[in-house]
């Protein structure tokens, strides 16, 4: 008798642990999402000037062309990425209050800090 009760209790505990909690399945709240989007926008606006040296360093690690070509290509790509990061940041700040999933453009890295 005692073994059956222990087995039922153990089975009940295992069933309880196997079901994911409802809190884990819910999406984050509106204000939490708005704050995250606003913060990402501010970070991207502030960190957009770091795109140029970051991209030059990324291109400089390649060994395909001479260094002058790599650094020139990295500079122009970095300027393009700076404009893109700034635009994404402004977009996030302006439209953070719009409800819905705000994924943004897939920037690599998403933010520098």
C-alpha angles and dihedrals in degrees: 000000000000092000092055093052091049090048092050091047091049091047090050092050092048092049090050091051094045094059112080114235120256091236091062092053097052121095120242117272126266096255092045091053091045092051093048092050092046091049092049089050094051091047091051093048093049095043099043094100090061090065093081098056091037092054093043089053091048092051091043091062090064117091100199102099135021117284096254091058092045093049093046092050090045091051095052093042088048091053090051091048090048091056090045094049092046091049092048090049093050090047092051093048095047097044102033091109093059107104120237139062109322105194098159125197115320098253118182108246097019090216132355094227 
